[in-house]
Amino acid sequence: MTGGIVFFGGGKGGVGKSATSHGACLGAILHNHSAVYVLTDPKRKMREEGRPYGVLDGREPQTLANILNASRKNLSGWMIIDGGGNRPAFDEEVAAAADLCILPFRASEEDLDTVADDLRRIPNALAWPTAWPTNPYASRAAQFLIEGLVKAFPLRVINPPIPFVNSVSELLSASLHSPSSPVRQLARKIFDVMAEEYDLRRPKAVEQAVGIEVMQ
């Protein structure tokens, strides 16, 4: 496991793409790997202060294309790209350039419908249940959502789900100087599962820079 480019995308907003992206970066650092976070959603602000990993601004399409092209030549460690909602063409372009595309979704019928559509559009993407209920009753009630998705898309749903943690909002705060123990534990878990999936689906070698069309 040497690292690679991982894109957290998907058509629905509010499913945990940003928190999971920051968590993956923090988890990489806690495991002594280098990591950089790339923001692509023009509606979000840059959050750099106190973060032990690099933060790059990819909100302008051409800048993002330059970042990805440069990463193919110089990347050492993990590059985590945080997508935004309701940009299907953008998602498809970035997913094609990344080594691994992950689509977070929450425990709702609406999220399930959206992630199923995204899995059809992006053939190599994987779905990952996020902010999943930890209460035993709620968890059992939500399990049918995962089972239905697994049946429709065999081998394309990541397990275990990312559990809901009350303090996860720390990952999206203006500063991340001292993340709490629960957030550190969650970050390690996010990274461990992500890295395992990466190794299982190790991408083919890319010998030339990848170009991305400028999206409007």
C-alpha positions as MATLAB code, in Angstrom:
seq = 'MTGGIVFFGGGKGGVGKSATSHGACLGAILHNHSAVYVLTDPKRKMREEGRPYGVLDGREPQTLANILNASRKNLSGWMIIDGGGNRPAFDEEVAAAADLCILPFRASEEDLDTVADDLRRIPNALAWPTAWPTNPYASRAAQFLIEGLVKAFPLRVINPPIPFVNSVSELLSASLHSPSSPVRQLARKIFDVMAEEYDLRRPKAVEQAVGIEVMQ';
ca = [
       0.000    0.000    0.000;
       1.885    3.049   -1.243;
      -1.020    5.438   -1.766;
      -3.082    6.719   -4.634;
      -5.881    9.046   -5.712;
      -9.265    8.441   -4.100;
     -12.373   10.400   -5.087;
     -15.359   10.696   -2.765;
     -18.213   11.686   -5.051;
     -21.900   11.190   -5.714;
     -24.923   13.166   -6.788;
     -26.521   13.799   -3.411;
     -25.300   16.465   -1.011;
     -25.161   16.009    2.744;
     -24.165   12.341    2.713;
     -20.754   12.786    4.327;
     -18.355   13.225    1.413;
     -16.448   16.056    3.081;
     -16.299   14.511    6.548;
     -15.204   11.175    5.083;
     -12.573   12.856    2.904;
     -11.093   14.762    5.843;
     -11.340   11.631    7.973;
      -9.414    9.606    5.399;
      -6.658   12.227    5.340;
      -6.428   12.396    9.121;
      -6.420    8.603    9.293;
      -3.564    8.440    6.810;
      -1.504   10.829    8.942;
      -2.278    8.838   12.101;
      -0.917    5.779   10.272;
       2.230    7.700    9.287;
       1.296    8.116    5.626;
       1.397   11.454    3.828;
      -1.928   12.787    2.578;
      -3.417   15.775    0.827;
      -7.049   16.845    0.716;
      -8.436   18.481   -2.449;
     -11.556   20.637   -2.218;
     -13.639   20.775   -5.408;
     -17.034   22.056   -4.251;
     -17.290   25.789   -5.071;
     -19.941   26.183   -2.362;
     -17.519   25.200    0.420;
     -14.778   27.216    2.098;
     -11.186   26.111    2.428;
     -10.397   24.597    5.831;
      -6.635   24.527    6.374;
      -5.776   25.682    9.880;
      -4.370   23.064   12.209;
      -4.683   20.228    9.726;
      -1.744   17.805    9.742;
      -2.257   17.016    6.054;
      -1.998   19.166    2.952;
      -5.018   21.068    1.649;
      -5.337   22.088   -2.009;
      -7.928   24.275   -3.702;
      -9.392   22.438   -6.696;
     -12.593   24.454   -6.956;
     -11.604   25.851  -10.343;
     -11.817   23.083  -12.981;
      -8.550   23.934  -14.712;
      -6.720   24.088  -11.392;
      -8.098   20.661  -10.489;
      -6.955   19.306  -13.844;
      -3.458   20.680  -13.186;
      -3.409   19.119   -9.711;
      -4.370   15.716  -11.097;
      -1.894   15.890  -13.953;
       0.923   16.850  -11.577;
      -0.059   14.129   -9.110;
       0.538   11.417  -11.675;
       4.153   12.502  -11.876;
       4.907   13.450   -8.288;
       2.342   11.912   -5.935;
       3.811   10.228   -2.878;
       1.125    9.125   -0.458;
      -2.601    9.684   -0.648;
      -4.586   12.318   -2.514;
      -8.204   12.506   -1.341;
     -10.595   14.427   -3.598;
     -13.783   15.754   -2.026;
     -16.630   16.053   -4.539;
     -19.827   18.080   -4.388;
     -23.476   17.281   -4.959;
     -25.480   17.364   -8.186;
     -22.583   17.389  -10.678;
     -22.934   14.111  -12.584;
     -20.662   15.004  -15.500;
     -17.996   16.267  -13.111;
     -18.213   13.079  -11.064;
     -17.738   10.937  -14.136;
     -14.665   12.915  -15.254;
     -12.956   12.828  -11.860;
     -13.862    9.175  -11.260;
     -12.159    8.301  -14.548;
      -8.980   10.072  -13.404;
      -8.918    8.658   -9.871;
      -7.602    5.270   -8.808;
     -10.662    4.612   -6.672;
     -14.115    6.256   -6.627;
     -16.257    5.927   -3.502;
     -19.875    7.080   -3.194;
     -20.977    7.652    0.413;
     -24.672    7.263    1.226;
     -26.792    7.501    4.365;
     -29.591    5.334    5.704;
     -32.551    6.630    3.719;
     -34.550    5.513    0.687;
     -33.669    8.768   -1.079;
     -29.952    8.199   -0.562;
     -30.317    4.623   -1.760;
     -32.026    5.726   -4.988;
     -29.361    8.335   -5.667;
     -26.379    6.085   -5.015;
     -27.910    3.346   -7.185;
     -28.189    5.819  -10.061;
     -24.581    6.880   -9.493;
     -23.368    3.266   -9.485;
     -25.051    2.737  -12.855;
     -23.413    5.871  -14.281;
     -19.948    5.198  -12.883;
     -19.195    1.506  -13.524;
     -16.100    1.228  -11.321;
     -17.431    3.195   -8.340;
     -18.121    1.676   -4.937;
     -20.866    2.661   -2.503;
     -20.068    3.123    1.193;
     -22.714    3.497    3.947;
     -21.784    6.529    6.080;
     -22.957    8.049    9.372;
     -24.657    4.695    9.880;
     -26.857    4.298   12.957;
     -25.160    2.594   15.878;
     -28.284    1.970   17.946;
     -28.924   -1.780   17.552;
     -32.587   -1.349   16.634;
     -31.931    1.437   14.113;
     -28.988   -0.466   12.669;
     -31.095   -3.577   12.082;
     -33.844   -1.459   10.534;
     -31.335    0.100    8.113;
     -29.637   -3.165    7.214;
     -32.203   -3.899    4.504;
     -30.917   -0.845    2.598;
     -27.441   -2.329    2.404;
     -28.776   -5.763    1.545;
     -30.878   -4.387   -1.295;
     -27.934   -2.468   -2.741;
     -25.618   -5.472   -2.466;
     -28.162   -7.592   -4.316;
     -28.434   -5.036   -7.126;
     -24.671   -4.323   -7.267;
     -22.697   -7.372   -6.099;
     -19.163   -6.661   -4.809;
     -19.670   -2.893   -5.104;
     -20.768   -2.013   -1.578;
     -18.065   -1.431    1.037;
     -18.503   -3.102    4.398;
     -18.372   -2.256    7.280;
     -20.334    1.012    7.220;
     -18.846    4.184    8.682;
     -20.598    4.563   12.053;
     -22.246    7.763   13.185;
     -20.059    9.705   15.634;
     -21.442   12.780   17.395;
     -18.170   14.703   17.224;
     -17.563   14.074   13.505;
     -18.313   17.766   12.890;
     -14.815   18.471   14.226;
     -13.499   17.338   10.854;
     -15.333   20.220    9.167;
     -14.475   22.894   11.715;
     -12.370   25.936   10.858;
      -9.422   24.439   12.747;
      -8.393   20.852   13.467;
      -5.618   21.350   16.027;
      -6.732   18.714   18.556;
      -9.269   16.199   17.245;
     -11.004   14.207   19.984;
     -10.338   10.535   20.619;
     -13.617    9.416   18.951;
     -12.738   11.406   15.829;
      -9.224    9.960   15.752;
     -10.630    6.445   16.104;
     -13.126    7.110   13.324;
     -10.403    8.535   11.075;
      -8.250    5.454   11.562;
     -11.197    3.223   10.712;
     -12.042    5.227    7.575;
      -8.461    5.032    6.374;
      -8.081    1.327    7.173;
     -11.190    0.340    5.223;
     -10.405    2.704    2.328;
      -6.830    1.438    2.045;
      -7.991   -2.172    2.146;
     -10.433   -1.539   -0.689;
      -7.683    0.202   -2.631;
      -5.395   -2.789   -2.250;
      -8.151   -5.213   -3.233;
      -8.908   -3.223   -6.352;
      -5.409   -1.946   -7.052;
      -5.642    0.225  -10.151;
      -3.756   -0.471  -13.320;
      -0.549    1.474  -13.730;
      -0.877    4.857  -15.382;
       2.178    5.807  -17.411;
       1.133    9.225  -18.569;
      -0.519   12.253  -17.094;
      -4.282   12.135  -17.030;
      -6.129   15.046  -18.653;
      -9.504   16.221  -17.435;
     -11.857   18.317  -19.514;
     -12.742   21.685  -18.081;
     -16.232   21.385  -16.640;
     -18.599   24.302  -16.639;
];
